Amino acid sequence: MHSSILFLITLVVLTLPGVHGGKVLVFPMDGSHWVNMRVLIEEIHSRGHNVSVVRASDSWYIKETSPHYTSITINGTGGQPKEFLSSLVSRLLQIQRQGASAWSRYSLTMELKDGFYQMHKNVSEMVVRMFEDQLLMQSLRNAKYDLVLADPGSGGGAVLAHYLSLPLVFNARWTVHGEAHLAIAPSPPSYVPFPVAELTDTMNFPNRVRNMIFHMLRPLLYKGMVSSHYTALCHRYFGSEVDYFELFQAADIWLMRVDFVFEFPRPTMPNVVYMGGFQCKPAKPLPVDLEEFVQSSGEHGFIIMSLGTLFGKLPHDLADEIAAAFAQLPQKVIWRHTGDRPATLGNNTRLVTWMPQNDLLGHPKIRAFVAHGGTNGVLEAIYHGVPIVGLPLIFDQPDNLNRMRVKGAAKIVDIVTLDRNIFLQALQEVLHEPSYRMNMQRLSRLHHDQPMKPLDLALFWIEFVMRHKGAGHLRTESYRMPWYVYHSVDVIGTLLAAMLFILLILIFLVRYLCCRVCCKRKLKHE
């Protein structure tokens, strides 16, 4: 009996896949980006790997102590101090509510440019402090990490990976130059909409003109925000021949936080791995007080509202209009709100400073999700099949929600014109028009119908890079080409010149033959 049990245990152990106890160095971004990076870190740790996380001493989401990683704390300001971002988004919201005039849009763009310019300046200075600390850098070399896992929304991770000569894996949606696909994949503006342009992959001529303008001008804006900082950083430590953006394009694997249920069909590359919704999980039971509250909604069900990590506190007048609309619904409402209690708050609405959003979205009584349109929240709504009432504010949020609107799964309300009547009408439309829920549930079925869970797929490729010391065979070298080579301008020019040369020779020959014939006829006539 004992020998049989021992045999079975031995058989199970021998058939388990081998675990390589690797070492991962993480250079994350703070704020909402850390939420999904933390999911990856916890899963990496659970598979027996050691994780070290680089953080600034003023980090507001990235904790210094954790059971899942060892922190490397750099004294001073990091990329995104909380007060800086909170002040920035409040100012941006104020500008938006002043109206959609050309001056307001220009002011909004300049506020964003100045804010991100300062953020990348902070990141660059943090990296300099790291590189100048010889003891720290020697300890990083001695640790013999297998790879750097970074968020390309800042340049620190790519620069650090190059400094340490380590393979680089990105947890990506955005880079310092915009949406991540634009850095490495062909993106024809005829049918690939530029993010933030709020277009689809089916464009008429005016749309294509608009899209082309975004494709040409937006990268210049992004470059103006970051180029001076990271160019100076690379020239200081690597020499003038190293281009900072090529460090991004040379990444081994891009773990893309979208999939083609959310994304429009477009060209991609072999080292791009789609893991949209990797942070989503089946719903767990709610805390007792929340469960009692949602059960009290009866057949009407409940709504949740959350505007992300930076918009918990809204202006008083806007919060009052939203609360007044909620008060007229038969549904219960759970609203993540950190500001003062709205004067118009109804008995059906419960204010919370934090909510288990994934578990609430997976509850059987959920009816709608009022959201700002962040990628994480949109993908959680897709995962659980919950239609959205969108209140887009800044960054990629309008474009994210526009994608859901086009797919028939969301209703968008303009924050500039919002009042209680407009908001109530949008809520009722999503609650009572079946197509919104049916379309979102169809997207949910497509999202779930995959051969492998997105998180497992992401971990497979991280471990793949560990095993093979990179994934250079999947990486195109097109990023090393000058623009005129990439677009074959030199080849086209040479072929056109050759054709012109041949045409000139033919013209010369024809004229020569015509002259010969004319001369012979003239001589014969004389």
Secondary structure as UniProt FT lines:
FT   HELIX           2..15
FT   STRAND          23..27
FT   HELIX           32..46
FT   TURN            47..48
FT   STRAND          50..56
FT   TURN            57..58
FT   STRAND          70..74
FT   HELIX           82..97
FT   HELIX           102..132
FT   HELIX           134..143
FT   STRAND          147..150
FT   TURN            152..153
FT   HELIX           156..164
FT   STRAND          168..172
FT   STRAND          174..175
FT   TURN            176..177
FT   STRAND          178..179
FT   HELIX           181..184
FT   TURN            189..191
FT   TURN            195..196
FT   HELIX           205..237
FT   TURN            240..241
FT   HELIX           244..249
FT   STRAND          253..256
FT   TURN            260..262
FT   TURN            270..271
FT   STRAND          272..274
FT   TURN            276..279
FT   HELIX           288..295
FT   TURN            296..297
FT   HELIX           298..300
FT   STRAND          302..306
FT   HELIX           316..327
FT   STRAND          332..336
FT   TURN            343..344
FT   TURN            347..348
FT   STRAND          349..352
FT   HELIX           357..361
FT   TURN            364..365
FT   STRAND          366..371
FT   HELIX           375..384
FT   STRAND          388..390
FT   TURN            395..396
FT   HELIX           397..406
FT   TURN            407..408
FT   STRAND          410..412
FT   TURN            415..417
FT   HELIX           420..432
FT   HELIX           434..448
FT   HELIX           454..468
FT   HELIX           472..474
FT   HELIX           478..480
FT   HELIX           483..486
FT   TURN            487..488
FT   HELIX           489..525
//
